[in-house]
Amino acid sequence: MAAMKVDVRHVEDVIIVDLEGRLVMGVGDELLRDVMNELVAEDWKKILLNLRKVNIIDSSGIGEVVSSWKLAGRFGASVKLLRPAPQVERTLKLTQLLPLLEVYEDEGEAIASFQTS
């Protein structure tokens, strides 16, 4: 079972969290929580979760994405999603999260969206 890999980079004032692997209970969910807590503690306000290389997400992973979004909101930050893989997007649709979270296919577009919001 592949672990979750996380890389954090920034473009201008937007933090991009590149997630790779399985966003599932006991692996990716805890890692995502740690990264989000750190970013919010460091006062980053514009956070983009790149889900392109997440190959599987379960209810814990979904729960953590929602928690991240809520946590960010409490601290005046915003979280948006970038390029979820088809199976991840399907899961997000099934759980009716997609109307809540902004999803972008293009990184440049996603970054630009923070400047207007």
C-alpha positions in Angstrom: 0.0 0.0 0.0 1.5 3.3 -1.1 1.7 6.0 1.4 0.6 9.6 0.7 3.2 12.0 -0.4 2.8 15.8 0.1 4.8 18.6 -1.5 4.1 22.2 -0.6 5.0 25.0 -3.0 3.9 28.5 -3.5 3.1 30.7 -6.4 2.8 34.4 -5.4 0.7 34.3 -2.2 -1.0 31.0 -3.0 0.1 27.8 -1.3 -0.2 24.7 -3.5 -0.4 21.4 -1.7 0.5 18.6 -4.2 -1.0 15.4 -2.8 0.0 12.0 -4.3 -1.2 8.5 -3.4 -4.0 7.4 -1.2 -6.1 9.9 0.7 -7.5 7.2 3.1 -7.9 6.6 6.8 -4.6 6.2 8.7 -2.4 7.4 5.8 -3.3 10.5 3.8 -6.0 11.9 6.1 -3.5 12.5 9.0 -0.9 13.9 6.7 -3.4 16.3 5.2 -4.6 17.4 8.7 -1.0 18.1 9.8 -0.2 20.1 6.7 -3.4 22.1 6.9 -2.9 22.9 10.6 0.6 24.1 9.8 -0.4 26.3 6.9 -3.2 27.9 8.9 -0.9 28.4 11.9 1.6 30.1 9.5 -1.3 32.4 8.4 -1.5 31.4 4.8 -4.9 32.5 3.4 -5.0 31.0 -0.1 -4.6 27.2 -0.2 -5.0 25.1 -3.3 -5.2 21.3 -2.8 -3.8 19.6 -6.0 -5.6 16.2 -6.1 -4.4 15.2 -9.6 -2.2 12.4 -8.3 -4.6 11.2 -5.6 -5.6 7.8 -6.9 -8.1 6.8 -4.1 -10.0 8.7 -1.5 -12.3 7.2 1.2 -14.7 8.7 3.7 -11.8 9.6 6.0 -10.1 11.4 3.2 -13.3 13.2 2.3 -13.8 14.1 5.9 -10.3 15.6 6.1 -10.9 17.6 2.9 -14.1 19.0 4.6 -12.3 19.6 7.9 -9.5 21.4 6.0 -12.0 23.6 4.3 -13.8 24.4 7.6 -10.6 25.0 9.5 -9.4 27.4 6.8 -12.8 29.2 6.9 -12.5 29.7 10.6 -9.2 31.5 10.1 -10.3 33.6 7.1 -8.5 31.4 4.6 -9.9 29.7 1.6 -9.3 26.3 0.2 -9.9 25.3 -3.4 -9.3 22.0 -5.2 -7.2 21.5 -8.3 -7.6 18.7 -10.9 -9.2 15.9 -8.9 -8.6 12.6 -10.8 -11.8 11.2 -12.3 -12.4 8.6 -9.5 -11.8 11.2 -6.8 -14.1 13.7 -8.5 -16.8 11.0 -8.7 -16.5 10.4 -5.0 -16.7 14.1 -4.3 -19.8 14.3 -6.4 -21.4 11.4 -4.6 -20.8 13.0 -1.3 -22.3 16.2 -2.6 -19.1 18.2 -1.8 -18.6 19.7 -5.2 -21.1 22.5 -4.8 -19.4 23.5 -1.6 -15.8 23.5 -2.9 -14.5 25.3 -5.9 -12.7 23.0 -8.3 -10.4 24.0 -11.1 -8.8 22.1 -13.9 -6.2 24.7 -14.6 -3.6 25.8 -12.1 -3.2 29.3 -13.5 -6.9 29.8 -13.4 -7.1 28.5 -9.8 -4.4 30.9 -8.7 -6.1 33.8 -10.5 -9.4 32.9 -8.8 -7.9 33.7 -5.4 -7.0 37.2 -6.5 -10.6 38.0 -7.3 -12.2 36.3 -4.3 
